[in-house]
Amino acid sequence: MQGVLFIIGLQELGKGKIQLSKNEKLDVLHIAICTLLSPYGYYEYEGLDKDGWPHWKTSEKLPPLKPEQQQVIIKQAIIEYFKSMDVQP
């Protein structure tokens, strides 16, 4: 699933093929999570920083979830993401 999240994060970053540091790769995963959970009201898009990286703010506190529950929400959000793009996963 991390691979799918990474691809979504890269798509949302929109910078094409670039070299990323380890920390930037983690940031790409964060971009994916924020993008996926925004429609559920957990994050609100703020805009791009001076380097063109997107930023979100937490708009609703996530409820405490077990890892299995987190996986279900993320998988559901991934499916909805691809549906909104009219692309089949």
HUQUIGI-V73343 format. One record per residue. N is the residue number from 1. RES is the residue in one small letter. D_CENTER is the distance of its C-alpha to the mean C-alpha in Angstrom with 1 decimal. Layout:
# HUQUIGI-V73343
<<N & RES & D_CENTER> <N & RES & D_CENTER>>
This chain:
# HUQUIGI-V73343
<<1 & m & 12.0> <2 & q & 10.7> <3 & g & 11.9> <4 & v & 10.0> <5 & l & 6.6> <6 & f & 8.3> <7 & i & 9.5> <8 & i & 6.5> <9 & g & 5.5> <10 & l & 9.3> <11 & q & 9.7> <12 & e & 7.9> <13 & l & 9.7> <14 & g & 12.8> <15 & k & 15.2> <16 & g & 16.6> <17 & k & 18.1> <18 & i & 18.2> <19 & q & 19.1> <20 & l & 16.7> <21 & s & 17.9> <22 & k & 16.8> <23 & n & 15.3> <24 & e & 13.5> <25 & k & 12.1> <26 & l & 10.8> <27 & d & 9.4> <28 & v & 7.5> <29 & l & 6.1> <30 & h & 5.5> <31 & i & 4.0> <32 & a & 1.5> <33 & i & 2.9> <34 & c & 4.2> <35 & t & 3.9> <36 & l & 4.9> <37 & l & 7.1> <38 & s & 8.5> <39 & p & 11.0> <40 & y & 12.2> <41 & g & 13.2> <42 & y & 11.6> <43 & y & 10.0> <44 & e & 11.8> <45 & y & 11.1> <46 & e & 13.9> <47 & g & 14.2> <48 & l & 14.6> <49 & d & 16.6> <50 & k & 19.7> <51 & d & 18.2> <52 & g & 15.7> <53 & w & 12.5> <54 & p & 10.4> <55 & h & 10.7> <56 & w & 10.2> <57 & k & 12.7> <58 & t & 13.0> <59 & s & 14.9> <60 & e & 15.9> <61 & k & 16.4> <62 & l & 14.8> <63 & p & 17.8> <64 & p & 18.9> <65 & l & 17.8> <66 & k & 19.2> <67 & p & 17.1> <68 & e & 18.1> <69 & q & 17.0> <70 & q & 13.5> <71 & q & 13.5> <72 & v & 14.8> <73 & i & 12.4> <74 & i & 9.3> <75 & k & 11.7> <76 & q & 12.8> <77 & a & 9.5> <78 & i & 9.1> <79 & i & 12.7> <80 & e & 12.4> <81 & y & 9.8> <82 & f & 12.4> <83 & k & 15.2> <84 & s & 14.3> <85 & m & 14.5> <86 & d & 17.7> <87 & v & 16.9> <88 & q & 17.8> <89 & p & 15.7>>
